[in-house]
Amino acid sequence: MKRYGPAVVLVLPDLDTGHGGRYGSRSISWTLFRYIVAEALFSFFVSFLFFFIIFFVNQLLLLAQEILTKRVPFGQVALLVFYALPSVVALSAPFASMVGTLMTVGRMTSDNEILVMLSSGLSYRTIYVPAIVVGILISIFSFLTNDILLPAGTIQFNKLYRLITVSTPALELEANSVKRFKDTIIVTGNVEGNVIGNVLILDRTGDGERRIILAKNAELRDWGSQGLSLDLEAAFIQSSKEMARYDYDYASSSFLRYWVPQEDIIQTVSSITPKEMSSADVLMEIQKKQTDLDRILEERLGRISLRALEAERTLRRGPDYESWNRRNSQFAELQREILEYRSIKRDRSLFYYLLEYYKKFSIPLGAFSFVFLSVALGLMAKKSGQTVGFIVGLIIAVLYWALLLGGQTMGIRLGFSPFWSMWTPNILAVTAGIILSVVRVRK
């Protein structure tokens, strides 16, 4: 008989298990399986509430506060918050799984329950199997929330926000902000009442001309179904053609009325990004974008081949031909075509969709990936395992989120592989967990 802290452990080295009485020879106890699952689910629930409140405050209450300042009815604000809940749930579940597992295993280790199990001939499978089952269940729950409930909630969110925007135009044009509509960007300065100072408008006309409009002041007016208008004071207008930018016109006016049609506002509000799409819809968009990109790249390669052929002919003919004097411009055009080809090949839009597609799987499956790391760290707990597990879990969650953001930034700006950008944190978690588990078992 040996005493370890508050627990009394009966060591039976000669227990007849068919394997010489060594630890880890007995099969899984279903009573312990249910016990560990119940403990893990309870800790998950507590951790989930913690992360849910954090993300809720950061993402939803700030939005509600912004809308409430525009005197939007409280009932509509509450519905907006409700429709945005799936995003908070999908994001909270994986982190709660990690912290909950750490708290459970850490408490069992510090209370010597793990030691009792191992001394009774049970193996580490008794701990890992329930934790893995809970991780898989939470991953499935998070994925379904992210892939089904989130797009449905976003559609309803956009519909309601569209109605609020039309009835409260101040939501779209406010002080010191940049608003993008269909083909229009409006930059605003300070606001006093309904008058906006220092307005800059960048847009494109129906004829394809680019236009810049500057105004000292602008008054925002709502014309109902016709949309919004900006009555500009002391306006300056400059327009230029797309293909001939040095061919431009300019004018000035003491008064100019600029229209923002309602359909442009509605299209801007109701646009859905890949974050709010299902994985199947995002995959379809990726395939479509990839097809379009391949077509454009093929056309660009044809243009590069023609430019290269012209330059080669010029060099072969030598200085006796008239084209010899244009050889520098030909090489410059060839170099420009190559640079544009490389720029088009790094399509940021496609990379963004690929990143979001892989993220739809990597974040939910993070609950499963965290199991190995959480169990291994929990087995190393000494005292106050539940509290230490909670703190360590928060630190790992911050590191995991930093790796995700860093990977996403590298994928969009540097063209890093979208797959590795999103899956590297999970792979690191599984690898570290397996290594620590092997070390712990060997001890």
N, C-alpha and C positions, 0 to 999 in steps of 0.2 A: 504494500500500500504506500503510495506517495502523494504528498499534498503540493498542489501548485496554486498558490494564491487562495482564492475563495473556494476553489473546486477540489474535490477529492477524486482522484483518478485511480482506477484499479487496473494495473498492468498485468496482462495475461500472456506472457511470451510463449507459453506452451499450448495455446489454444489450437485445437485441431481444426484447421481450415483447409487442409489439403496442400498447403504451401509452406509447411514448416513453421506456422505461427507468425509469419511476417505481416507487418502492417500493409493494408491495402489489398488483402486477398479476398475479403468478403464482397458479396454483390451489394448493389445499391439498396438501401432501406427505403421503402416507399413512405414509411412514416416520417423519416427524416426529410425525404424529398418534399413532401407536402409542407413540413414545418419550415424548411428553407425557402420554398416558393412563397409561402404566406408572409414570412419576414421580409423577403425581398420586395414583394408587392406593396407592403405597408410602407417600407422605406422609400420606394419609388413614388408612392402617392404623396408623401410628405415633401420629397424633393421636387416633385412635379409642381406642387402648389407654390414652392419657393421660386422656381424659374418662371412659372406662369405669371406670377405677380410682377417679376422684374420686366419681362418682355411686354406684359400688358401695359405697364406704366410707361415704358420707353416708346412703344410703338402706337398705342391706341389712345391713351389719355392725352398725349401731346396733340394728336390729331383732333380729338374731341374738343380740347381747349381752343385750338385754332378756329374751329368751326363755330364754337359757342360765342366767340368774340364778335362774330358777324350776325348775331341774333338769330341763329337757326333754331327752330323748335327743338326742345330737348328730346322729344320722342324720335325725331329723325336722327339725331346724334346717337341715341341709344341703339337704333337699328344699324347704323354704320359700324358701331363698335361690335355688335353681334355678328355682322357679316364678316368682319375681319378676324374673328376668333380662330378660325382654322389655321391661319398662319402662325399664331402664337402657340397653339397646341402642337402642331407638327414640329416646331422648333424646340419646344420645351422637353418633349418626350425623350430624345436621345441623351441629353445632358442629365435628366432626372434618372435615367436608367443607370448611368455611370455612377452618379453620387449615391443612389439608393443601394447599388451592389456593394460599393465601398463601405457604406455605413453598416450594412448587414454582416458582411464577412469580417469587417473590423471589430464589430461588437462581439461576434461569436469567437473570434480569436482572443480578444482581451478577456473574455469571460471563460476561456479555456474549454469552450464547447468543441472547438475543432480538435483540440488535443484528446478529449474524451472519445470522439469518433475514431480518430486514428489509433488510439490505444485499444479500441474495441475490435480492431481488425478491419475497419472500413477504409476505403481508399479515398484519394482526393476526388475521385469521380463523384462521390457523394456531394461534394460542394460544387464542382464545375457543372455537372449535368443540370441541376435546377437553375443555376445562374444562366446557363446558355439557353434553356427553355424560356425563361423570363425575357432574356434579351431578344430572342426571336419573336416572341409575341409583341413586345413593345416596338420592334422594328416594323412588323407588319401593320400595327396600329398607326404608327407615324407615317408610313408610306401611303396607306389608304387615305389618311387625313390630308396629306400633302397632294395626293394625286386625284382625289375625288371631291372632298369637301372644300378644299381651297379654291379650285376653279369655280365651283358652284357659288361659293360665298363671294368671290370676286365679281361674278356677273351681277349678282344682286347689289353688291356694293356700288358698282359703276352705274347701275340704273338709278339708284337712289341719289348718288352724288350728282348725276346729270340733272335730275329734277331740282336739287338744291342749288346747283350752279345757275340754272336758267332763272330761278326765282330770286337768287342772291348773287348778282354779277360781281359784287365786291370780292367774292371768293377767288375769282380768277385774275383780277387786276388789283394789286395792292402796292403799298409803298416799297420802294427799293427792292424790286423783284424782277425776275426774268421769266416770262411766260411764252411757251411755244404752242402755237396752234398749228393748223394744217400746213400752210406754207408761210407762216408768219411768226416772227419773234418780236416781242414787245418788251423793252427795257424801261422800267419806270423809276422815277426819283421819289422825292418826298411827296406826301399827300396831305392836303388840308381840306377837310370836308369831302367834296366830290371832285376836287381839282388836283390833278397830278402834275408835278413839275418835272422838267427835263426828260422828255419822252424821246426814245429812240426806237424806230420801227424798221425791221429788216424783213422784206418779203419778196415775192416773185409774182409778176403779173401774169395774166392769161396768155400773153404773147411770149412768155419765157424770159422777160427782162428782169434783171435784178434791180431792186429799188431800195434806197435808203431815205428815210424821212426823219428829220429832226424838228422838234417843236419846243418852244419855251414852256408852254403849259398845255394841258389837255383836260377836258371835262368829260367824265365817263357818264354815258347815258344809256338807259335800257329801253329798247324799242320792242320788247315782247318777242313775238315770233320772228321778227326781222333780225334780231341779234343785238349786239352791243355796238355803240359808236363812240369814237373819240373825237371831240370837237377840238381841233388843234389851233393854237394861237401862235403866230409868228413862225410858220412852218417853212422848212427848206427841203426840197426834194431833189434827189439825184438818181438817175436811172441809167443802166448800161446794158448792152446786149450780152448774151451768154458767150457767144463765140467771138465777139469783137469788143473786148472790154475797154478799148481806147475810144470807142465810139459811144459817147454818153451825152445825156441831156440833163439840164438842171433848171430849177425854177424855185421861186419863193412866193409865199402867199401869207396875207395877214390872217386868213381863216381857211381851214380845211377840215372837212368831215371825213374821217376814216372809219370804214365799216369792218366789223368782225362778225361775219355771219354766224347764226346760231348753229348751223350744221358743223362748222369748224370747231366750235366749243364742244359740241356733243361728241364729235369724233375724237377730240383730244381726251376728253374725260373717259370715254368708253373704251379707249385702246387698251388692249391686254398684252402684257409682256410675257415672255416665257416663264417667269416666276409663277404666274397665275394660270398657266396652261397645264393640262395633264401631260404625262410623259409621252403618250401616243401622239398627241397633237404636236408637241415639241419635236418629236422624231420626224413627223411628216414635214414640218417647216424646215428642218435641217436638210432633209432629202431634196426639198424644193430649192433651197438656197444653194446646195451643193451642185445641183444640176445647172442652175443659172450661172454659178461661178465658173463651172467647167466650160460652159459655152462662151462666156466672156474671155476666159483665159485662152481658149482656142483661137478666138478672133485676134487677141493681142499677139499671140505667137505668130499668126499669119502676118501681122503688120511688122513685127520684128524681123521676120524672114525677108520681107520686101525691102526694109531699110538696110538690112545687112547685104542683100544682093546688090542694091544700088551702090553702096559704098565699095563693095568688091569690084564692081564693073569700073567704077571711077579709078580705083587704084591700078587695075589691069591696063586701062587705056593710057594712063600716064598723063603728063602735063600738056600733051598736044591737043587734048580735047577740052571743050568749054566747061564740062562738068568738074574738071580738076579744081577750079576756083571755088567750087561749092563743097569740097570734100570736108572741110571743118564743120560746116553746118549739117552735112549728112551724118557725120559721126556724133554730133551733138544731138540730133534727132533720134539716132539709134540708141544713144545712152539714155535719153529721156523715155523712150518707149520701154527700155529694160527696167528702169526705175519704176515706171507706172505699173508694169507687169508684176513686179515684186510687191508693190503696194497693194494692188488688187488681190494678189494671192493671199496676203495676210488680212483677209476679210474679217474685220472686228465684229461685224454683225453675226457672222457664222460662228466665230469663236465664242461669242456671248451666248448663243443658243446651245452650243456644245457644252459650255460650262454649266449652264442651268440644267441641261439634260442629265449630266453626270451627277450634279448636286442633288437632283431629285431622288437618286438612289444612295448616294454616299452618306448624306445626313441621316436619313432613316436607319440605314444599316450601321450607322455609328453606334446605335444601342447594342448591336451584336458585337461590334468590334471592341467596344469598351469592356465587355464582360471579362476577357482574358486579362486585361490590364488591371481592372478593378479587383478581381479575385486575388491576383498575385500580390497587389499592394495591400489588400485587406488581410492576407495571411501573415504579413509582416508587422501588423499592429501589435503594440505592447500593452499600453494602458490607454484608457479613454478612446477605444477604437472607433466608436461611433462618431464622436466629435472630430477626431483626427481625420476620419474618412470623409466627413463632410467638407472640411477645409481643403484637404488634398484634392477632392473632387472638383471644387470650385477652381483651384489653380489649374488643373488639367483642362477643365472646360474653357478657361480663358486662353490657354495655349492652343487648344484645338481650334477655337474660333479664329485666333490670330493666324494659324496656318492656313485655314480656309480662305480668309481674306487676302493673305499674301499670295496664295496660289491663284486666286481669281484675278488679282492685279497682274501677276506675271503672265497669266493666260491671255488677258485682253491687251496689255501694253507691250509685252515682249514676245508674244506668240508662243509661249510655253504650252506644252501638250495639255489640252483640257482634261484628259483622263487623269494624268498624273497630278495635275493641279488640285483636283477634287478628291482623289482617292489616296493621295500620299498620307494625310493625317490618319486615316483608318488603317492603312498598312503599317504605319509606325506604331499605332496603338496595339495592333495584334502582335507585331514582332516583339515589342517591348514586353507585352504580357506573357508571351510564350517563353522568352528568355528568363524572365523573373520567376515564372512558374517552374521551369526546369531547375533553376538554382534552389528554389524553396523545397521542391520535392527531394532533391539530392541531399539536402541538409537533414 
